[in-house]
Amino acid sequence: MTRDETESAKIEAVRRIQEYIDARLNEPITLSDIASEARYSPWHAQRIFKELTGKALFEYIRSLRLSKAALELRDGSSRVLDIALDFTFGSHEGFTRSFSREFGLAPSAYRQKPVPIRLFMPYPVSPRHGYAQGDRSMEEKNANGIMAIFTQVIERPARKLMLKRGVRAEEYFAYCDEVGCDIWGILTSVKEALYEPAGFWLPRNLRRADTSRYVLGVELPVSYTGEVPPGFEVIDLPPATMMVFQGEPYDDAAFEIEVTRVMEKVDRFDPKPYGWDWDPEAAPRFQLAPEGWRGYIEARPVKRL
């Protein structure tokens, strides 16, 4: 087996483990179960899992359970004890200790006041920073294929944007190198969010000197007066007209290839024959988190001709 084949086998094994964990967060999970799913010995399964995710196996499971439990506390009405038991914590006390260590406040306090917290939001592993990358065979297969892109125009109302700026980043991976990818977890925890978190390319009037064009953020009501996490800020966004592009569903293992293909087509798209023109300084261009089941989604500001 070549080095590339060995690396690919490890990636696939860890992805199987991640999928197994996701499907069984509300059930007991044993090392024997994990090893069987990975098709490696228990010791080797734990070693490659930490190598590729950066977290020890059962630390990963605990953090993921606590983050899912936090969303249940934020949005649901079940008792704290019931949520603890649902996520296999043996007691109210044990759950409270674990939750407090993870997020810095007790579950009951978080339920009463769901401030932004750093949720654990893992992605499928790959050779690059834990993100699925795809392979050359997929690229060759799709190179000359016809891609359908659904397009619509939507109106965004006046709103606010909670964001964290980088330094020089022009795209997502550079931003992660500067700031870290775990920003998604904090943004996802914001109860008052109008929409899901997204990556934004800021127009010149919304940038500050020596800060990045690309940021991660979440849009909020204009009335938002809640807590702003350290290092974040909240800015105002005016009403805007956005042209939204949505590509076809794709295999998550090939997300970089598929996302790049859609972005390149959007770059070449001319809205003028349809009565629109780009309006890049009117609002941030944004992209949603790539998820294969729905296709890549990006929106750009436009104006009527």
C-alpha positions in Angstrom: 0.0 0.0 0.0 1.4 3.4 -1.0 1.6 6.3 1.4 -1.3 8.0 -0.3 -3.4 4.9 0.1 -2.5 4.6 3.7 -3.5 8.2 4.4 -6.7 7.7 2.5 -7.5 4.6 4.5 -7.0 6.5 7.8 -9.2 9.3 6.6 -12.0 7.0 5.7 -11.7 5.1 9.0 -11.9 8.4 11.0 -14.9 9.6 8.9 -16.6 6.3 9.7 -16.0 6.9 13.4 -17.4 10.4 13.2 -20.5 9.2 11.4 -20.9 6.4 13.9 -20.6 8.9 16.8 -23.1 11.3 15.2 -25.7 8.6 14.9 -25.3 7.4 18.5 -24.8 10.4 20.6 -27.8 9.4 22.8 -26.5 5.9 23.3 -23.5 4.4 25.2 -20.5 4.2 22.9 -17.6 1.8 23.7 -14.1 1.6 22.4 -14.9 -1.8 21.1 -17.7 -0.4 19.0 -15.4 2.3 17.6 -12.7 -0.1 16.8 -15.1 -2.3 14.9 -16.5 0.6 12.9 -12.9 1.8 12.1 -11.7 -1.7 11.2 -8.6 -1.1 13.3 -7.4 -2.2 16.7 -8.7 -0.1 19.6 -5.3 1.4 20.2 -4.8 2.3 16.5 -8.3 3.6 16.2 -7.7 6.0 19.1 -4.3 7.1 17.8 -5.4 7.9 14.2 -8.6 9.6 15.5 -6.6 12.1 17.6 -4.0 12.5 14.8 -6.6 13.6 12.3 -9.1 15.5 14.5 -6.8 17.0 17.1 -9.0 15.6 19.9 -8.8 12.4 21.9 -11.7 10.1 21.0 -13.8 10.3 24.2 -13.0 14.0 24.7 -14.5 14.5 21.2 -17.6 12.5 22.1 -18.0 14.4 25.4 -17.6 17.8 23.8 -20.1 16.9 21.0 -22.7 15.6 23.5 -22.3 18.7 25.7 -22.7 21.0 22.6 -25.9 19.2 21.5 -27.2 19.3 25.0 -26.5 23.1 25.1 -28.7 23.6 22.1 -31.5 21.5 23.7 -31.2 23.7 26.8 -31.3 26.8 24.7 -34.3 25.9 22.4 -36.2 23.1 24.2 -38.2 22.7 27.4 -37.0 19.4 28.8 -35.8 19.3 32.3 -32.0 19.5 32.8 -32.0 16.0 34.3 -33.8 14.6 31.3 -31.3 16.2 28.9 -28.4 14.9 31.0 -29.8 11.4 30.7 -30.6 11.7 27.0 -26.9 12.4 26.4 -25.8 9.5 28.6 -24.7 11.5 31.6 -25.4 9.4 34.6 -26.7 12.2 36.9 -27.7 15.8 37.1 -24.6 16.5 39.2 -22.2 14.8 36.7 -23.8 16.7 33.8 -23.6 20.0 35.6 -19.9 19.5 36.4 -19.0 18.6 32.8 -21.1 21.4 31.3 -19.6 24.0 33.7 -16.0 22.9 32.8 -16.8 23.0 29.1 -18.7 26.3 28.9 -17.9 28.2 32.1 -21.5 28.3 33.5 -24.0 25.8 34.8 -26.7 24.3 32.6 -29.5 26.0 34.7 -27.8 29.4 34.3 -27.3 28.9 30.6 -31.0 28.0 30.2 -32.0 31.2 32.0 -29.7 33.4 30.0 -28.3 31.6 26.8 -25.3 33.8 26.2 -22.9 33.0 23.3 -20.7 30.0 24.1 -18.1 28.0 22.2 -20.0 25.0 20.9 -18.0 22.1 19.5 -18.7 21.9 15.7 -16.6 19.2 14.1 -16.2 18.7 10.4 -15.4 15.5 8.4 -11.7 14.9 8.4 -9.4 15.2 5.4 -5.7 16.0 4.7 -6.5 19.8 5.0 -7.4 21.1 8.5 -10.1 18.5 9.1 -12.2 19.3 6.0 -13.2 16.9 3.3 -11.3 17.6 0.2 -12.2 15.1 -2.6 -9.9 13.5 -5.1 -8.6 13.8 -8.6 -10.9 11.2 -10.0 -13.9 13.3 -8.9 -12.4 16.4 -10.5 -11.8 14.6 -13.8 -15.3 13.0 -13.8 -17.0 16.4 -13.3 -14.6 18.6 -15.4 -16.8 18.6 -18.5 -20.1 18.0 -16.9 -23.1 20.3 -17.0 -23.9 21.9 -13.6 -27.3 23.3 -12.7 -27.2 26.4 -10.5 -30.5 27.7 -9.0 -30.7 31.5 -8.8 -33.0 33.8 -7.0 -33.2 37.4 -5.8 -34.0 38.1 -2.2 -34.4 41.2 0.0 -32.4 41.4 3.2 -33.9 43.9 5.8 -31.8 46.2 7.9 -30.0 44.1 10.5 -26.9 43.7 12.5 -23.9 41.5 12.0 -21.9 39.9 14.8 -18.5 39.1 13.5 -14.9 38.4 14.3 -12.3 40.1 12.1 -9.1 38.5 10.8 -5.9 40.2 9.7 -5.4 39.7 5.9 -7.7 36.8 5.1 -9.5 36.8 1.7 -11.1 33.4 2.0 -12.2 30.8 4.6 -9.0 28.7 5.0 -6.8 31.7 5.4 -9.2 33.0 8.0 -9.1 29.8 9.9 -5.3 30.0 9.9 -5.5 33.5 11.4 -8.4 33.2 13.7 -9.3 29.5 14.1 -12.2 27.5 12.7 -14.0 27.1 16.0 -15.7 30.5 15.6 -18.6 28.6 14.0 -19.4 27.1 17.4 -19.8 30.5 19.1 -21.9 31.9 16.2 -24.1 28.9 16.2 -24.9 29.3 19.9 -26.4 32.9 19.4 -30.1 32.3 20.1 -31.2 35.6 18.5 -29.7 34.8 15.1 -31.8 35.6 12.1 -30.1 33.1 9.9 -27.3 30.5 10.2 -23.7 31.6 10.6 -21.9 32.4 7.3 -18.7 33.6 5.8 -18.8 37.2 4.6 -16.6 39.3 2.3 -16.9 42.8 3.7 -17.2 45.9 1.3 -14.6 48.6 1.9 -16.9 50.8 4.0 -17.3 48.0 6.6 -13.6 47.1 6.9 -11.2 48.6 9.4 -7.6 49.3 8.7 -5.3 46.3 9.0 -8.2 43.8 9.2 -9.4 41.1 6.8 -11.9 41.3 4.0 -13.2 37.9 4.9 -14.9 37.3 8.3 -17.2 34.8 9.9 -20.4 36.2 11.4 -24.1 35.8 12.1 -26.9 38.3 11.2 -29.0 39.6 14.1 -32.2 41.8 14.5 -31.6 45.5 14.5 -32.9 45.4 18.1 -30.2 43.1 19.4 -28.6 44.2 22.6 -27.3 40.9 23.9 -23.9 39.9 25.0 -21.0 40.2 22.5 -18.2 37.6 23.1 -14.7 38.9 23.6 -12.9 39.6 20.3 -16.2 40.0 18.5 -18.1 43.1 17.5 -21.6 44.0 16.2 -22.0 46.3 13.2 -25.1 47.6 11.3 -26.1 46.4 7.9 -28.5 48.4 5.7 -31.3 46.7 3.7 -29.9 45.0 0.6 -30.9 43.1 -2.5 -29.0 39.8 -2.8 -28.7 37.4 -5.7 -28.4 33.9 -4.3 -26.8 31.0 -6.2 -27.2 27.4 -5.1 -25.3 24.6 -6.8 -26.3 20.9 -7.0 -26.0 18.5 -4.1 -22.6 16.8 -4.0 -20.6 14.2 -2.1 -19.1 15.9 1.0 -15.8 14.1 0.3 -15.4 16.4 -2.7 -16.5 19.7 -1.3 -13.5 21.8 -2.3 -13.8 20.7 -5.9 -17.5 21.3 -6.0 -17.5 24.6 -4.2 -14.7 25.9 -6.4 -16.7 24.9 -9.5 -19.8 26.8 -8.4 -17.7 29.9 -7.3 -16.0 30.0 -10.7 -19.3 29.9 -12.5 -20.7 32.7 -10.3 -17.6 34.8 -11.0 -18.3 34.5 -14.7 -22.1 35.1 -14.4 -23.4 38.3 -16.0 -26.6 39.5 -14.3 -27.2 42.4 -16.8 -29.3 40.4 -19.3 -31.7 39.7 -16.4 -32.1 43.4 -15.4 -29.5 43.4 -12.6 -26.0 44.6 -12.0 -23.5 43.8 -9.2 -23.5 46.3 -6.3 -20.4 45.1 -4.3 -20.3 48.1 -1.9 -24.0 47.8 -0.9 -23.6 44.8 1.4 -21.3 41.9 2.2 -21.2 39.0 -0.2 -21.7 35.8 1.8 -21.4 32.0 1.7 -23.1 29.4 3.8 -21.3 26.5 5.3 -20.7 23.9 2.6 -23.1 20.9 3.1 -23.3 18.4 0.3 -27.0 17.6 0.7 -28.0 21.2 -0.3 -25.2 22.2 -2.6 -23.0 25.2 -2.2 -24.8 28.5 -1.5 -23.5 32.0 -2.1 -25.1 35.4 -2.3 -23.9 38.7 -3.8 -25.5 42.2 -3.6 -27.2 43.5 -6.8 -29.1 46.5 -7.9 -31.8 47.1 -10.6 -30.5 48.5 -13.9 
